[in-house]
Amino acid sequence: MSEERRVHLSRSAPQAYQKLAAFSKSVGELTRESGVDARLAEIVQIHVSQRNGCAYCVRVHVDRALGVGIDADTIAQIATWRESGVFSERERAALELAESHVYIHDGGVSDAVYDRVGGVLSEEEYVALSWLLVSINAFNRVAIAGRYPVPPRGDEG
């Protein structure tokens, strides 16, 4: 990523960013109330951020995942979840839904994905996860457009 300075959207329009943060907080509450646990929420947010190419949000959500007790092996397996045996049926359904939200421009959430995911998650969980996915996709776009830096851990000063 280049060192070119970009407009920092959250600093340049703090009121808009605060609204996005408030939306995210509301979505987090909805997610918890629906029975979606922190592990599942962090797994899908990492995966969406990986797929979107948002290194900044990957860093944020890996740190949060570690904080809620997700081990390094599980985090490393997220990118290859289809081939990995470390995820539950519920997590696999959520990861599939997450990918559909990343590639929403390819015809939305297909009937096949909707049916598979709906066979595992309740409607309440589906709705909450969908809002969570809308939220993380929005944050990914803010960070990517602004080229938010992700320095090596030793250089964060």
N, C-alpha and C positions, 0 to 999 in steps of 0.2 A: 504494500500500500504506500502511496506517495506521501511525502511530508507536506504537501500543499495544504495551506490553511483554508479551511472552509468555514462558512457560517455555521455556528453552533446553534442549532434550532432551539434547544432548551434554554439557552442563555439569551438568545435574540428575541424570543417570544415566550417569556416565562409563564405568562397567563395561559397560553395554549398548552404548554407542557404540563402545567399544574392540573389542567382539566384532564389531560391524558393520564396523568398519575392518579387522579381521583377516580377516573374510570377503571383503571387497573386495580385499584384498591377495592372498588365495588365488585369487580369480577372475582377478585380473590375471596371476598366474603361469600359470594354466590357459590364459588367452587367448593369451599369448605362446607357450607350449609348443605350442598347436594351430596356430600359423602365422598367427594374426590379428595384423596389424601395428598399431603405435601410431596410425597415420593412421586406419585403419578404426575402431579402438576409440574414438577421440576424436570422429569424425564421428557415430557412432551415439549416443554419450552426450550430445553437444550436441543432437541431434535429439529424443531422448527428453525431455531437460530442457525444450526449447522446447515440445513438445507437452503436457507436464505443467504448464507455466507456472512452472517453477522458475528464476527469474532468478539466484539464487545459484549453482546448479549450472551454468547456462549460462556465467556468468562464469568459474567454475573451469575448465570444460572448453574454453572458448575460449582461455584463457591456456595451457592444456596443449597445445592444438592448435597454437597459434603456436609453442610450444616444440619441437614435433616437426616443424616445418617446413611446416605447412599454411598456405597463403596466405590473405589476407583475402577474396579473391574467392570461393574455395572455401567458406570459412566462411559468407559471406553467402548462398551458393546452397543451403545445407543445407535451409532452410525450404521451398524450392521445388524440391527434388531431382527430382520427377517431370517438371518442365518444363525442367530444366537439362541441358545436355550435358556438364557437367564431371565427372560421376561415372562410374566404371567399372561394368561389369556386376556385379562382386562387391560394390562399395559400394552399388549400387542394391538388390541382394538383401538386404544387411544392413539398409539403411534400411527396406525393406518389412517385414522381420522386426521391427525396432525398433517400428514403428507397431503391429504386431499385439500386441506386449507392452504398449504403453501402453494399448491398447483391449482388453485381455484379457477384460474383462467382456462384450464383444460376441461371445461364442462362441469365445473362444480363438484360437489360430492356425488359420486355415481350412485345409482341405485344399489349396485352390488356392495359397495363400501357401506352405504347407509344400512342395508339389511344385515351385513356381518356385524357391524358395530352395534346396531340396535339389538342384536341377539345376545350381546354381552353386557352392554351398559344400559341402565335405565334411561328413560326419556329425560329425567331431571339431570342425570350425569352427562348425557349427550349435550344438552343445552348449555350446562355450565362449562364443559370442556370446549364447546364451540366458541363461547364468549372469551374464554382464556386464549384460544388460538387466534381470535381476531385481535386481542390485545397484544400478544407477543409479536404478531406480524406487524402491527403498527409501530411498536418500539424498534423492531428490526429495521424498519424503513427510516426512522429518525436517525438511528445510529449509523446506518450504512450511508445515507445521504450526506451526513455530516462527517463521515470518515473518523468516527470516534476512535481514538488510539487505544491499542492494547499492547503496552510495553511489556518486555520480559519482567518477571516477578521481581527481580533484583533492582530494577530501574524505576520503581513506582514512587519512590521517595516520598 
